[in-house]
Amino acid sequence: MTDYVEDFASGLNVLAPRAWLDDDSGRVALSGDWSFRLSPTVADAPDDLKDPDTSGWDTIAVPGHWQLNGYGAPAYTNVVYPFPLEPPYVPTDNPTGDYVRTVTVPADFDGARIVLRFEGVDSRFAVYVNGERVGWSSGSRLASEFDVTSLVAPGKEARIAVRVHQWSTGSYVEDQDMWWLSGIFREVNLLALRPDAPTDVFVKAAWDHIDGAGTLLVESDVPGTVTVPELGLELPTGEHTRVEGVQPWSAEAPRLYDAVLRTAGGDVRLRIGFRTVAIVDGIFTVNGNRVLFNGVNRHEFHPDRGRSLTEQDMLDDVLIMKRAGINAVRTSHYPPHPHFLSLCDEYGLYVVDECDLETHGFGYEPQPPKLPNPVMDERFRDDMVDRMRRTVQRDKNHPSIVIWSLGNECGMGDNLKAMYDLAKELDPSRPVHYERDTQAEWVDIYSRMYTSPEGCAEIGADTGLYRNLPFILCEYGHAMGNGPGGLLDYREVFEKYPRCQGGFIWEFIDHGLRTTIDGREVYAYGGDFGESIHDGNFVCDGLLFPDRTPSPGMHEYTKVIEPLRIVADGNRVSITNRYEVLDTSHLTFSYVVETGGEQVDAGSLSVPVIAPGETVTIDLPPVDASKPETWVNVTATLTEATPWAEAGHRIAWGQIRLDEPAVAEVMVSGSPAVGEAGVDGITVAGVKNARLDVWRAPIDNDAIPGVAAKWREEGLHRVQHRIVSQGERDGAWEVVTRTAPPQLQWGLRSTWRWTTVDDGVVLELSVVPEGLFPEVLPRLGITFELPKVHQVEWFGTGPNEAYVDTREAAAVGKYSATVAELQTPYVRPQENGQRIDTRWATLDGLRIEAVDQLFGLTVRDWTSADLENATHTAVLTPGDTTHVTIDIAQTGVGTAACGPALPDRDKLKTAPATLTLRFKA
């Protein structure tokens, strides 16, 4: 009775898939406590589910994953399977969980078809009701229904038993770059389907952007009448009707009409969005408008519950997206909980609904000895086609879904073509996406992952490529650790070339599981649960930290995609409306003028209503721009509250410098400073152990592509400091040092000139490379120590960290923070916290000023070595010393952990450099 575990089929005795409906069906929710028993293997699971004695069993909450409830452990892999590739076989070590619950079947279920519905079970499960085996199903993120009418009696108790297997043949097609987690992780419901009530409905609502009319057709397996009260509409099912004066649905204006399908057996409540998806001359459009996808890839994830989300979790995600200006979601790499799609309908998000399919670990071509990817293996075909059928049928009534996706990273094969054909047969109104169709043989949209901006521009410029299909990046801007950098480069390409229609950042949230290691609460990643096969912290590559707080990458993306572009136009301000359908009548514009970080003026700004795609240029209020560092910040906010944000929520902003930056003339006059140069560095002017710094704790974008390894080969991680000379010279205390690695024949000769002036000490630093020096440095600056610093105030970019390629969200101003607040808690510790283009900073009693060029400021309560060696943020503990780094420059962060190499523009090339600072105690 366990042969089904290694069966290529998708199930037995499973009902045909149908739409997810809000109807009058009787419903008994089976969420809550179930009796639970875990066996280490299939063979060890007792054959007793016909009459199980659960008196000695444990209790487990449904929905949930058993690994997150103390049974077994999570495991993370990105590509590789944690078991041998020999389909259909799976390991003998196959944990098997048995769930049992008794429920009273309501008496009013009498006369109905009684159905047991599972929204999601990982990975394969068999169902028993009152001792009878009902059937089995697979497809972890897909709904399964079983007819149990003949096995239960209304008014009496029914015992439901479910046997769930961690591994099955279905696991071969569910290799989706996430934690392997098992169990009944979505809801279970017992339903009563009345004989004369609809069980499947297909709403087909369109809108004509030429004449402004809508059309409506509602298909139902049981005839009835559809009423739309707001439109004064009443029509029979199956009748195609023109609807005048209807307002269309879009992500920006998600207009929904409440409707009811009434039949003799009961009602179905519908939410209808009139919209038309079309590809016209190589452009993807909704309601005739070109769409630019400012999207994210979203796995379902919570740090405590894994993929078992509450409705509040789903709403939180939608609200975060809307407030950030995100307009689209790719449901990587499986259909989400249906409630999430209803929220996308309501709040307005375009959705690429992806089938529950990925086979990345097989590779994209047959592997020796000719083992084919499952998409090429006809034994998997029926299951794959069924997965696509279940995806389309469940989700077809959501206006938010504008694209179907066959799956992810499976190579190419005839099974995919069969899935495409089925999707077009079931729903020809939506285009179909699949990224690995690299030559656009049968997809409707051409898609790539992680193509460079230059590569995107080549595709955009040549409409003869790839059948002139619309082009999107289904994944880009890999948000792992410190990053993503260079997002503005992509945005500029998307705006320049019409067929380049945006993309989806990988990904929305870090998948760090909250746990305790060595007594410290941490967010765990691959390997933290003792897995021998894992892909480390590659599971933490989101715009949000695991607790859903935004990372600096989220702030950067929000700025890059904001729907208004506010920039200087001479002495005026230019505002471009980048909305798809909205004008700016819902926004209030204001300005703030600051000089040297202090506000000197503020007020409202009169801006005419700007239509989509249009630009206006307006005068700024009169401002005295004679003083240095005079800036005006122009902000657009919501005039009134929306369902997703309060009035006053910032939609877009721009910062314009009004004064002309003066060229600094460095003329230092004073007397030689008094200091000491020793083996640990230079101590002078309140700073201790100052020395040249060229190393950073590698970020993921340094470590994974091998950049950090090359830096180590060049000795940058272990440079030594030699004092060449010291003494008074030309009115300054001059220290000459040479910073160089062991064994290698290169170094950096630095001349440090320290001069006491009336209000402090000035450092004039010059650095000259010698020998066969590296082409690129991680950073170049000075580092020194201070007694424990509590508060930092600075004038420069902020409030969050910013690097040379992640500075769009950084505004020049005066900021204040504790040292702890200056740190960015990446799940795997790495370089973080720099504030680029700092003018001055005060660290408790010490003030540091830029005399000529601006500097990067980093302040920490630990060393870069501590940061590099830490496995989790909680391991880092402050001491009595604060470590300060003042950077001349630092290499950008990029996205090379999974993306293009860092462009030369953002690399710190080794070359002579200078820095002049003033220290005031």
JOFENQUI-V700475 format. One record per run of one state. SS is the DSSP state (H for helix, E for strand, L for the rest). FROM is the first residue (numbers start at 1). LEN is the number of residues. If there is no record, write none. Layout:
BEGIN
ss=SS from=FROM len=LEN
ss=SS from=FROM len=LEN
END
This chain:
BEGIN
ss=L from=1 len=2
ss=H from=3 len=4
ss=L from=7 len=4
ss=E from=11 len=2
ss=L from=13 len=9
ss=E from=22 len=2
ss=L from=24 len=2
ss=E from=26 len=4
ss=L from=30 len=2
ss=E from=32 len=8
ss=L from=40 len=18
ss=E from=58 len=5
ss=L from=63 len=3
ss=H from=66 len=4
ss=L from=70 len=5
ss=E from=75 len=3
ss=L from=78 len=18
ss=E from=96 len=9
ss=L from=105 len=2
ss=H from=107 len=3
ss=L from=110 len=3
ss=E from=113 len=6
ss=L from=119 len=2
ss=E from=121 len=2
ss=L from=123 len=1
ss=E from=124 len=6
ss=L from=130 len=2
ss=E from=132 len=7
ss=L from=139 len=5
ss=E from=144 len=4
ss=L from=148 len=1
ss=H from=149 len=3
ss=L from=152 len=5
ss=E from=157 len=9
ss=L from=166 len=3
ss=H from=169 len=5
ss=E from=174 len=2
ss=L from=176 len=2
ss=E from=178 len=3
ss=L from=181 len=2
ss=E from=183 len=2
ss=L from=185 len=3
ss=E from=188 len=6
ss=L from=194 len=7
ss=E from=201 len=7
ss=L from=208 len=6
ss=E from=214 len=7
ss=L from=221 len=4
ss=E from=225 len=4
ss=H from=229 len=3
ss=L from=232 len=1
ss=E from=233 len=4
ss=L from=237 len=4
ss=E from=241 len=3
ss=L from=244 len=5
ss=E from=249 len=1
ss=L from=250 len=4
ss=E from=254 len=1
ss=L from=255 len=2
ss=E from=257 len=7
ss=L from=264 len=2
ss=E from=266 len=7
ss=L from=273 len=4
ss=E from=277 len=4
ss=L from=281 len=2
ss=E from=283 len=4
ss=L from=287 len=2
ss=E from=289 len=2
ss=L from=291 len=2
ss=E from=293 len=5
ss=L from=298 len=4
ss=E from=302 len=1
ss=L from=303 len=3
ss=E from=306 len=1
ss=L from=307 len=4
ss=H from=311 len=14
ss=L from=325 len=3
ss=E from=328 len=3
ss=L from=331 len=7
ss=H from=338 len=10
ss=L from=348 len=2
ss=E from=350 len=5
ss=L from=355 len=3
ss=E from=358 len=2
ss=H from=360 len=3
ss=L from=363 len=4
ss=E from=367 len=1
ss=L from=368 len=3
ss=E from=371 len=1
ss=L from=372 len=2
ss=H from=374 len=3
ss=L from=377 len=1
ss=H from=378 len=18
ss=L from=396 len=5
ss=E from=401 len=5
ss=L from=406 len=2
ss=E from=408 len=1
ss=L from=409 len=5
ss=H from=414 len=13
ss=L from=427 len=4
ss=E from=431 len=3
ss=L from=434 len=11
ss=E from=445 len=5
ss=L from=450 len=3
ss=H from=453 len=9
ss=L from=462 len=3
ss=H from=465 len=4
ss=L from=469 len=2
ss=E from=471 len=6
ss=L from=477 len=10
ss=H from=487 len=10
ss=L from=497 len=3
ss=E from=500 len=6
ss=L from=506 len=3
ss=E from=509 len=1
ss=L from=510 len=3
ss=E from=513 len=5
ss=L from=518 len=2
ss=E from=520 len=5
ss=L from=525 len=11
ss=H from=536 len=4
ss=L from=540 len=4
ss=E from=544 len=1
ss=L from=545 len=5
ss=E from=550 len=1
ss=L from=551 len=1
ss=H from=552 len=10
ss=L from=562 len=2
ss=E from=564 len=6
ss=L from=570 len=2
ss=E from=572 len=6
ss=L from=578 len=9
ss=E from=587 len=9
ss=L from=596 len=2
ss=E from=598 len=7
ss=L from=605 len=10
ss=E from=615 len=5
ss=L from=620 len=10
ss=E from=630 len=9
ss=L from=639 len=3
ss=E from=642 len=1
ss=L from=643 len=2
ss=E from=645 len=1
ss=L from=646 len=4
ss=E from=650 len=8
ss=L from=658 len=13
ss=E from=671 len=2
ss=L from=673 len=2
ss=E from=675 len=4
ss=L from=679 len=2
ss=E from=681 len=4
ss=L from=685 len=2
ss=E from=687 len=7
ss=L from=694 len=6
ss=H from=700 len=4
ss=L from=704 len=3
ss=H from=707 len=7
ss=L from=714 len=2
ss=H from=716 len=3
ss=E from=719 len=11
ss=L from=730 len=2
ss=E from=732 len=10
ss=L from=742 len=4
ss=E from=746 len=12
ss=L from=758 len=2
ss=E from=760 len=12
ss=L from=772 len=4
ss=E from=776 len=2
ss=L from=778 len=1
ss=E from=779 len=9
ss=L from=788 len=3
ss=E from=791 len=8
ss=L from=799 len=3
ss=E from=802 len=1
ss=L from=803 len=8
ss=E from=811 len=8
ss=L from=819 len=1
ss=H from=820 len=3
ss=L from=823 len=12
ss=E from=835 len=4
ss=L from=839 len=1
ss=E from=840 len=4
ss=L from=844 len=2
ss=E from=846 len=5
ss=L from=851 len=4
ss=E from=855 len=6
ss=L from=861 len=3
ss=H from=864 len=6
ss=L from=870 len=3
ss=H from=873 len=3
ss=L from=876 len=5
ss=E from=881 len=10
ss=L from=891 len=5
ss=H from=896 len=3
ss=L from=899 len=5
ss=H from=904 len=3
ss=L from=907 len=1
ss=E from=908 len=2
ss=L from=910 len=3
ss=E from=913 len=8
ss=L from=921 len=1
END
